[in-house]
Amino acid sequence: MSEVSFTRARGLAGQDTVLIWVEVVHVDASNSPTTYRWSTIPMADATYKEPRVLSFGHYERNLSDRSGAPIASTFSVTIADTDRLCRSWLSNDYQQYLVNREIVVKLTTQYAIDNALDPMVIARGVIRGYEPLSGFQFRFEATDLYHLQTETLLPRRLVDLRWFPATAHQSAGVKSYAYLNFAAGNFEDAAQFVVGSRTYTMQAALTTTANCILIGATVADTMANIIAAVERQAGNGTLYSDATPVNEQVSSHVQSGTLLTLQALTAGTHANAYAFTTTSAVVTCVKEGLVGTATLDYGEEPVAVTDPRPNTLGLPEPVVYGTFTGGAWPCQAVGTVDVSGNPNWVRVMVAAHAVKSIDEVYIDGVAVDHGRFGVDILVPGYTGWPGGATRYVDITATIEAGDPTEATRRYTFIYIIGPDATSIYAGDKTMSVDLKGVEDVGDGSGTLIATVQRQHAHFARNYMFPAIVTHPDGYVSGAWLASDTWADGTDRVDNTAFEAAHTYGGYAGHWGLTSQISLGQAIALLNVSGDTDSGFNKKGQYTASMQNPLASTSVAWDDTNDILTDGFVIVPAVSDMANIIPYSYEPRYWGSGDAGKMLALVDFFHIEKVRQRLEAPTLELALLRDAVTAGVVTRRRMRRNRVPTRAATMQLGLAALSVDLGDYVSVTHAEGAGASGWVSRVVQVKKISLDADQMKVTVAAEDVTTPSSETLVDVDLGESESEFAGGGTSQEGVSGGGGSTVVTVIRTTGVALTGSGLDWQQSSVPTWVAASQIRVVVNTVTRGSLTGVVRIQLAAAAGSVTARLWNRTMSTLAGTSVVCSDTSFGDPSVFPVTFYPGECVYQLEYLPSLANTDVAAIATME
């Protein structure tokens, strides 16, 4: 059926007799589910409503504030309790638990009842407090899902002994090892090296004598020949003498391009006495730190250990979204696991859920050769993984009776054994990975959930607002959770709204949680990085929206028929104005302590007009990892913050209840901003308040019109050089100074060529001045051309100024401008530039004719 609505015509004709009631979803005295329905008058339509309500009070719903933080949606209801109904609940074993019970307020009209229209939900939430009042009254205070659990920390799951029980066993010990160091070159003919009881002779021309090895054409060839000889691999008779037996004390493998490892076959301290020497004057025997050695080293005996590692117990079990590269995602050892009868494999947790894929593994920041996969490192999705095609591991614990904790938890692990495993287990080395995180099925087979908006919805369903009774820890295993529902089946997460935000924005998000944060912090991070406003709509659903400057709407309000007299007020948000927004993006991961890349967006047009620099708090785009998306989000924020007359509040009748948070309305009002006021001005609803006793609605809304004039410029706030390769987007830079001031604005079209920086320069003599952080990386292969032009506007406070584009890589000149003596920016001049073939760093430099004189430039490189 259709929902009740309020039309202007019926309202003006007095045809809408409004009926309003409250429903409390509770239990009866014997703990059977019961819904109590109360109104101000007896109502006997589909279900009877007792006449108990004395006041429906004030209702308020909000979208999040400018920092992304949630704002409470609240309401209250006061009823008559002369028969002590509610007071009796307080002494009943079941009914006394009122907090967190669903409470919903509904509204209909006699017209709707007569025409079988559904009632309108005007407020829904949970009871956060209650109070028996004097005069046998009883008041319920209600709020949204978030504000009942503001102290909740996410992720909820912690490393727990029930899933990782402590078990005593013998560690694998450590095998002794050392390196042949080829940093200075290759072996000489007839040079020898000794390892253990075996002496090997290196030969330029291989003989048949036992333990002789052919010197290869390259160091890599020689390393391969030594490995083949030590382990008697293929190549006997050609790479090493056929009479050479397998070495029964050591094995060998390449450690790096210049280091070859010789390692004992068995763990223990005995092999620390194995001789390791060479007669070569070029190749040396070394251990860690390239320190010379005459024996193998680092061997350790197996010892009794208990897992998991004590410092992992109680740590949050990590959640990861998007794509991580460069070894940016950290892993943690959580004990040992038996693989094929060997209990000494170290179990390293990647995530507390299935992931789309693990693409690389790093130990101490160095990528692991995939040749180790299936040997001493077992990785889901690769040969040797004991789970086969199943890339996750489900662990089931024993849970005490009455404990609501779910017994089975899903994880993504890597298993490792050997010296690296021992070091990782002890915390002496780190393991990290490249990966693709949460996908949309839950077993690793689905499609990567790639955008912040979809990640926000998924995180809300699975971690922020799960069904606490059945999923107290949020998602734990199996398929991802569907949205929890209210009593009537309404989803608690507005999936449709998040999908609409994805369709409009769709910003790629790459983030994860390895430490706990509050629910409020999580909401703020998701809102800021996704440029969304979130809140709870009238149905009690967690919802989100993105402001769309091109939005259209079929809802229209005007000052003749809808907005009440004296009910329209422009709210100049002067305190929120900003023309400089510092922003950061691409931290290693949230909570890593790495702030990421720091820039600032500067609006010179606004600075000129308000004659003041207004700096906003730093915009932490912690979930974004690319410059383009971070720039788009910050520009959208600047366009909302630069105009002080964007907001208005309006008082209306009940027809306003047809809209909800995030909806768009066309407003016409003579008191709006502009010579003719607002004429069909599109605004977005940010706050709705209802005085249910007076039947009056107040709406706070924001004008979504895009400013017509702007000069937005990115400024790199990195500590040192900041270089951006070309890629089809715009990067801009500003450099300003004290004494001799250099202000550079570089705006690109076509392929982006510029880096940007913030620099202060002072020249005591007339000389070329370079903004040390403003650089340009040009790759002529990517660009497809060796030529370009710089369009430049120059100004000098006194004297004149010349600009040039300098090739810093080759120390050559790319091009020079004409001399300019303008004191303010005039018409642009053009000078050609010639790029050196390949990839080089270029820099814009200035030559003022006078010392300690302000000069400035605005340039576009094409």
N, C-alpha and C positions, 0 to 999 in steps of 0.2 A: 504493500500500500504506500501511497504518498504521504509525506509528512505535512503536518499542519504548517500554514504560513499566514503571515499578516499582510493583507493588501491595503494599500492606501485608501481605496474606495470604501472597503468595508469598515476600516477604522474611522474614516470621516463620517460614515453613516451610523456609527455606534453599533455595528453588527457583530463585533468581536467581543463576546462575553468570555473573559479569560478565566480559566480554571487552572490552578497550580497545586501541586502536591509533592511530597517527599516520600521516598522509599528507602527503608533501611533493610539491607540484606543481612539477616542475622539467623539465630536459631531459637527454638522455643525452649521451654523449661526442661524438656527431655532430650535436648541436643539435636532435634530434627530441623533441617533447614526451613526457615520461615522468612517471608518478606513482609515487613510492617509498612503500611501505607497510610499517610496522614495528610489532611488538608485543612483549610480554614473553615470549610463547610462540608457537610456530608455529601459524598459523591458516590453514586451507584451506577457507574457506567459498566465497563467490562469487569472491573474489580472494585470492591467497596473501599472508600477512603474515609477513615474516621475523622471527625472534626476536632483535631487536637492542636493544629498549628496556630501559634500566637503571632509569630513573626518569621518571615522568610529571610529577613536581614539583607546583607550586602554580599554580592557575588563579584569576584574579580578574577580575570584571566589575563595572563601576560605572556608575551614572547620574551626571550632572553634579552639581557641588557647588552650594551655595546662591547663589553668584554667577553661576551658569550655565556656569562653566568646565568643560571636559571633564576627566575623571579617567581615567587610563590603564587599559585592560584588557590584562592581560599573562598569559603562561604560558611554560613552558619544558619541553623534553624532552631527556633525556640518553640517548645510545645507545652501544652498543659499536661500535668502529671497528677491530677487530683485523685485518680484511682491508684496511684503509686505503681503504675505499670513499669516504668523505667527504673524507679527506685528498687523494685523487687528484683530486677535483673542483677543489681549489684551484690546480692547475697546468694545468687544461684551459681552453682559450680560451672555452668556452661555459659550463661548469658552475661556474666560479669566481664567477659573479655570483649570489650567494645572497640578498642583501638584496632585500626586496620580493617574494620568492617566496611564494606561498600555502602555508600550513601549517594543517592541520585535524586535530583529535582527535575520534575517534568512539568510541561505546560501544554495545555490544549485550549480549544474554544468549543463553545456549544455547536458552532457551525462544523467544526472538524468531527465532533462526535456524531452529529447527524449524518455526515457524509463519509463516515468510516475512515477518517484520516488518522495516521499514526500521531501520537503526541510528540512534541519536541523535547529532547533532553537539553536542558539549559545549564546544568552543572552536574558533574560527577566526580567523585573522588573517594577518599577513605577518611574515616573518623580519626582525627589526631588527638582529640580531647573532648571531654564532656563535663558538665557541671550541673548538679542538682541546685536549683535556685529557690530562693524563698518564695512563698505563695504557691507552693507545689507546681513550680515550673521546672523544665529540664532543657538544657541547651546542648546542642551538638556542634562542635567545631570541626570543619572538614578541610582537607588540603589535597594536593595532587600526590601522585605516586612518589615523586622525588623528595618532597619536603617532609615526608615521613621517615626518610632514610638518608638524611644529609651526611651522616657520619660513616656511611657504608664505604668500605675500601674495595677497590677493584685492582686486579682480579681477585675473586673470593677464594679460589683454591690455593692452598699452600702445600709445599712438599711435606708429606706426612708419613710417619713410620708404618701406618697401616697399609700403605701402598708400596713403601720401600722399607721393609723390615730390616732391622740390624741383624746381620749374620756374620759370625766369625769364620774366617777362612784364611788360607795362606795367600799372600800377594804373589804375583808372578816374579817378583824380584826385578833386577835390572841387569841387562847384558853389558859387559864392558865393550868400549869402542874407542876409536880415534880416527884421524883422517890423514890421507895423503893429500897434500896441498899443492895444486898445480898452478897457483896464482902467477908464478914466475915463468912458467913454460912447461915443456914436455921433458920426459926422461932422456938422458943421453944414452948412447949405445954402451952396453955392458954394465950400466948402473944396476945396483941390486937393492932390494928392500926385504926386510925380515919381518914376518908377523908370526908370533907364536914360535913353533919349532920348524917353520918352513922358510927357506930362502929362495926368492924369485929373482931371476936375471932378465933384464929388459934388453931386447936385441933389435937392431935395425934390420937384420936378415935372420929369420928364424932358423934355428938348428933343431936337431932331434933330441938334444939333451933334456932330461926331465926338468920341469919347473922353469922353463924359459918362455917368455911372453913377447910377442911382437909389439914394437913401438908403432903406434898408429900415426897416420898423416896429421891428425889433430889430437888435441888433448881428449876430446870426447871419444875418439876412436880408441885411444890408449886405455881410458877408463873402462870402456866396454870390453876390451880384450882382457883386462885384469879380472873383471867380474866373471867372464867366461872361464878363465883359468882357475880361479879360486873355487868356483862352484861346479867346475867341469861341465859347462854348458856346451852347446853346439860351437864348433870352430876348432876342435882339437886337430892338430896337424897343420892348420893355417893361421889361426890367431894365437895359438899357444902350442907347445910341443905335445905330441900325442902321448908321451910317457908321463905327463903331469897328472898325478892323482888328485881327486877331490880333497880339498882341505877339510879335515875333520874337526878343526878348532874354530874357524871363523867363516863368515859369509861377507859379501860385499854389495854395496849399492851406492848409486850416485846421490850425494847430499845436495850438491849445487853444481854450477858450471865449472868450479875449480876445486871442489872438495869431493873426495871419494871416501866413503865410510868403510872401515874394516871393523866388523862387529863379532863378538864371541857368539857361538851357537847356543850356549847355555848361560842362564843368569847366575850371578853369584860373584863373590869377591876374588875367586881363584884366578879368573882371567885378567885381573888387574896386573898380574905378574907376567903376562904374555909379552915377549919382546916385540918392539915395533921400531925399527931403525931403517935407515937408507944410506947408501953411499953417494947418492946423487947430490950434485951441487945446485940443482935447480928445484927438484921436487923435494918437499920436506915432510916430516912426520909431526903432526900437531894435534892438539886436543881443543876443547872449547876455548874461544877467545884467541885462536891461532897461536896458542902457547906451545912451544916445542915440547916433545915428549919422547921417551925411549920405551914406553910400554903403553898398552891399552889402559883405559881408566874408566871410572864411574860405575863399575859393577857393584850391585847390591844383592845381598842374600834375600830370599823370600822371608817375609815376616807375617805374623798373625795380624790381621786387620779386621776392622768392623766397618761395614758400610750401612747407610750412606755416609758420605763425608759430613761430619758434624755441622759444618757451617752452611750446608744447604738445607738442613731441616728448618722448616718454618719460612723458607723463602717463597715468594709468589711463584706459581707455575705460569710460565710466560704465554702470552697471546700475541700473534704477529699477523699483520695485514700488509698486502702489497708486495713489492719486489725489493729485495735488498741485494746489493752487489758490493764488491770490494771487501768481502769479509766483515760487513758491518753488523751482522746479527750475531750476538753472543750466545754461547751455549754453556750449560753448567753440568758438571758431573754429579750424578745422584746415586752412586753406588756401583755395584758389580752385578753381572748377570751370567748365567750359565749358557754357553753356546756350544752345542755338540759335545757336552760332557766336560767342557773346560769352564770352571766357575770364575775365572780371573779376568774376563772381559769387563772393561769399564763401560758403564752405561751413561751416556751423555744426553741430557734432555735438550731438544731443540724447541719444542713447543708442547703445550698441554692440549693438543688437538691435532688432527691430521693437517698436513700442508700440501699444497699443490705439487711442489717439487723442491728437492735440494739440488743445487746446481754446482756448487763448489764447497770444499772443506778447507779451512785454514787452521794451521797450528802456529801460534805466536805470530799471526799476521801473514804467514807465508802459505801460499796455495799448495795443497797436497797433490802430488802426482796421482792421477787416477789409476795408475798401475798398482797402487796400494789398496784400492777398493777391492773387497773380496779376499784380501790377504790378511792385513792386520787392522784394517778399518772396514767396517761393514755399514753401508749407507743405503737407506731405503731407495728403491728404484734402480739399484745397480746390482750387478752380478755378485752373488755371495750373500746378499741380505737374507737372513734366515726366514723372514716372513714371506718371501717370494713376491707375488704381485701385491700383497697387502702391505702397504707402506707405513701403517700405523701399528701401535701396540695397545691393546686393551688390558688393563690390570684390574683384577677384582679383589677387593679386600674383604675381610670379615668385619661386619658392622654389628655392634651390639643391638639387641632388641630395643625398639623404641627410639633409636637414633634415626632422624630423617635423612641423614647423609646417604647419598646414592653410592652403591658399592663399587661400581665399575667406572674407571676413568680411562680416557683415551689420551695417548701421547705419541709424539714423534721423537725417536731416539736415533743416535748413532752409537755403534759399539766399536771400541778400540782396545787393542792389547799391545803390550810391549813397552819399551822405554817411554815413548810419548804418552802412552796411557797412564803410566805411573806418575809422570810429571803433571798431567792434567788432573788426575785423581787427587794429587797432593796440593794442587793449586799453584804449582810452579810454572806451568804453561797454560795457555788459553786455547780454547777451540772456538772458532766462529764459522759461519757459513754464508754463502749466497743462497737465497731461497725465494720462492714465491709462496706466500702465506695462505691465509684462509680462502677456501673456495666454497662454492654454494651447495655442496652435497654433504660434506662432513667426513668423507673417507679418502680425500685426495684426488678423486676422479672428476670433480666438477670444474666449473669455470671460475677462474680467479675473480674474487670480488675486488675490483680495482679502484673504484672511486670513493672519495671520502663520504659522499652522500649515501651510497649503498653500504659502506662500512659502518656508518653511523646507525643506520637502521638495523643492520645485523648485530652490532654490538649492543644496541638497546634490547633486542629480543633475547639475546643469549647471555648477556652479562649485566646489563643495567637494571632491567625490569622483568626478570624471569618469574615464573610461578613459584613463589617462595616455598609454598607448602610441599610441592612435588619436586622442585629443583632448587633447594636452599643454597647451593653453590653455583647456580647458573648452569651453563652447559657443562656436561662432564663426559658424555660419550654418545656414540650412535649418530644419527642424523641431527643436523642443527635444529634448534628449537623453533617451533612456530611461535607467533606472538601469544602471550598469555591473554586471556579474555576476561571481560566483566561478566556478571551473572547472566546477561541477556545474549551473550555470545559475541559482543563487540570486541574487536581486537584492542589491546591496550597500547599497541604501537600502530600509528597511522602509516602503514606501508605505502599506501597510495601517494601520500604527500612526499615521502622520502624519494619515491621513484620519480615524481615530478621534478624534485630538486636535482636529481641525477640527470634527468633529461635536459634540464636547462643549464646546469653547471658541469657536472661530470668531471670533477678535478681528481686527478690521479693521486691517491694517498698511499704512503709507505711508512708504516709505523708499527710499534708494538709496545707491550708493557712487560718489563722485567722487574719492576718494583711497583708497589701499590700506590695508587692515587685515590683521592676521594671521588665519589660519584659526581660531585659538582665540578671538580677539575676536569674529569673526563668529558662532561658535557661542554664545558667551555673550550677545551682543546678541539673537539670535533666541530663546534660551531664556528670558531675562528678560522680554522684551516679550510673548512668547507664553505665559508662565507654564508652560513645559514643562521636563521633565528629559530630557536626551538621553544616549545612550551606545551601546554596541555589544552586541547580544544574542548568545546562544550560537552563532547561525548566522553571526556576523560582520557582521550588518547594522547600519547606522546607524539607530537607532530613537529614538522619543520618546514621552513619555506626559504626561498631565496628571492631577494628583491629584484624584480624584472622591470627595467625602465620602459620596456615596450609592451607591458601588460595591457590587456583590454578587459573590459568587464561589462556585464549586462545589468549590474546593480547601480542605480543612480540616486543620489540624494541631493536635495536643493533646499534653499532657505525659505521657500514658499510652502512646501508640502511636508517636509521630513524633519529638518533640523529645527529644534525649538527656538523660540525667541530668546535672544541673549544666551544662546547655547552653543556659540561658535567662538573659539579662541585660538588665535595663532600662537604657537609656543616657540619663540626664537631660541634655539638650542645653542646659544653663544658659547657656553662653557664647553661644548663638545666640538667647537670648530678646531680645525687643524689644517695646516698647510705643509707640515713636515711629519711624515709617519715613518719612524724607524721600524724595520721589520727583519725578522730572521727566518731562515728555512734550512732544511737539510742538516739537522742534528744527526749524529750517528744513529741514535734511536732515543725515544723519549725516556728521560731519566738517566741518560748516559753522562750527564754533566757537560756535554759538548753543546754549546749554544748554536753551532752551525754557522752558516754564512750570514753576515750582518750587512744590511743596506738601509738606505732611507729614501723614501719617495718625497720629492720636493715639488710643490706647486708654486712656480714663480709668479704666475698671474695673480694668485690669491695673495701672496706676500706683498706684491706691488699695490694691490687694492686696499688691503687692511693695514699696510705699513707696519707689519709686525710678523715676526716668525712665531708660529704657534705649533709647538711640537707635541704630538700625541704620545701616549705610552707606547712602548715597543710592542709591535704586533708579532706575537710568537706563532709562526706558522709551522708548528712542530711536526705536523703530519705530512708536510710537503717536502719533496726532495729535488724539485727542478725549478730553475729560475723563471721560466715562462709562467708557470702556474702561480708561483709566489707573487710575481709582478701583477698578474691579472687580479688576484684577490686583493692586493693592496690598493690597486687603482680603483677597484669598486668601493673599497672602504673610503678612499680619499674623496670620491665623488659624492658620498653621503655626508662626509664631515665638513665639506668646505662651505656649504650654504647654511646660514643660521635660521632660515625661515621655512624649514621643511616640515615641521610638525604642527598638528592642530588637534584640538579636542572638540568633540561635538556631542550635544545632548539630543537624543532622539526618542521616539516611541518604541514600542515593542517590535516594529518592523525591522529594527536594526538587529534583532536576534537571528535574522536569516543569514547573516554573515558570521564568519568565524575568524580566528586569528590567522593572519597571513593572507586573507582574501583581499581582493582589490575592489574599490568603489570609485565611481566617478562623482565628484563633488562640485556643485555650483553654489557659490556663496559670495555675496557682495563684500564681505569683510575679509575675503582671502587676499593673499599677497598679489600685487599687480595692479595696474591702472584700472582694470575692470573687475578686480577681485578674482576669485577662482571661477573659471568657466569650464565645466567638464574636466576638471583636474583629477587625474588618476592618483589615488592614494592607497597605501597598504595598511591594513588594520594591524596595530601592534598591541593594543590593550582593549579589553571590553569589561565594563563594570555595569552591574545591574542592581538597582534598588528595587527589589522584588515587591516591597510593600507599596512603593509609589509607582511601580511599573514604568520606571524611567531608565533608559540605557545611555551610558556615556562611552564614547568610542575615542580612543587616541589613535591617530593615523599619521603616516609619513608620506609626504609627497615623493613620488618616484621619478619625477622629471629629471632628465640628464642635463647637467650644466652645459651651456653652449660654448663657453670659453674656458680653456684650460691649457696649461703648459706643464705637464707632469714629467719629472726628471728623476731617474734612479741615481743614487749615490752609494758607492761601495764603501762600507765602513770596516772592511777587513783590516787586519793588523799590518799587512804588507801588500805585495802585488796581487792584483785580481785580474785574471785574464780569461776572457770568454771567447770560445771559438764561434764562428759563424753558424747560423742554423735557422734562418728564416723568421726571426722574431726581433723585437726592438729592445735594445739595452741602451740606457742613456746615462751620462755622467756629469757630475758637477765638481769642480775644484775651486775652492775659495781661499783667500789668504788675508793675513794681516800684514801691515807694512805695504809691500807690493802685492796686491791681491789679484789672483788669477781665477776667474770664474769661467768654467767651460761647460757648455751644454752640448752633448753629442747626441743627435737623434738620427736613427738609421731608417732607411727604407730598403725593401728587398731583402737580401741576405744580411743578417745582423753581423756587423764587423767589430763592434766596440766592446771594450771593457770600460769600467768606470771606477772613479776613486774620489776620495775627499782628501785634499792636500792643501797645506798652507806654505806659500813660498815667499821669500823676500830676496831681492837681488840688489846688492850694494853697488853694482856697476851695470851698465847696459850690456846684457848678454842674453843668450838663449836660455829661457826658463822652461823647464819640463815639470809638468804635474806628475810626480813620480809614480802614482798609482793609476793614472789614466792611460790605459794601453789598449792596443788593438791587435787581435790575432787574426791574420788573414791567411787563409789557405787557398792558393790559386787553383788547386785541383778542385776543391769544393766549389769555389767561386766560379770557375770556368773562364776566367779572364785575368790578364796581367795588368789591366788598366782600370782606372776609376776616376772619380772627381770628388773634390771636397767643396761644398757650398758653405761659405763662411761669412759671418757678420762680425766685424771687429770694432772695438772701441778702446780709447785710451783717455784717461783723465787729463793727461797733458802729453805733448809730444805726439809720437806715432807708435804703431805696433805692427809687426809682421808675424805671420804664423807659418809653420812648416810641418810636414809629416815626415818624421824621421824613422828609418828602419833601424831599430835597436839591435836586431839580430846580426845584421851584416854591416852596421855602422855606415849606412849610405842614405842619401837623400831620396825621398819618394816624390816630393813636390813642395813648392813654396808659394805663398799668397802674395798679393800686391801689398804695398805699404798703405796703411790706413791711419788717418789722423782724426777720425770722427770722435767726438766726446760721448756720443750715444749710438746705439745700433742703427745703422742705415741700411741701404739695400745690400743684399748679399752679393759677394763676388765669387767667382768660380776659379779653382785652379786644378789642373790635371795631376794625377798621381800615377806612378808606375810601380807595381809590386814586383818583388823578387820572386822567381819561380819557387814553389813549395810553400812551406808554412813559416812565417816570420812574425815577429812582434814589432808593431809600429806605435809611434807615440806622437801626439800633437804637442808642439813646442812653440814658444812665443819669444819675440825679440822686441822689448820696449826700447824706445830711443833714449829714455831717461831712467835714472836709477830711482828706486823706491816710489814707483808710480803705479797706480791701479790700472790694470788692463783687463779686458774681458773678451770672450768670444762665444758665439753660438755657431756650431758647425754641424753639417749633415754630410756623412760620407756615404757615397753610393757606388 
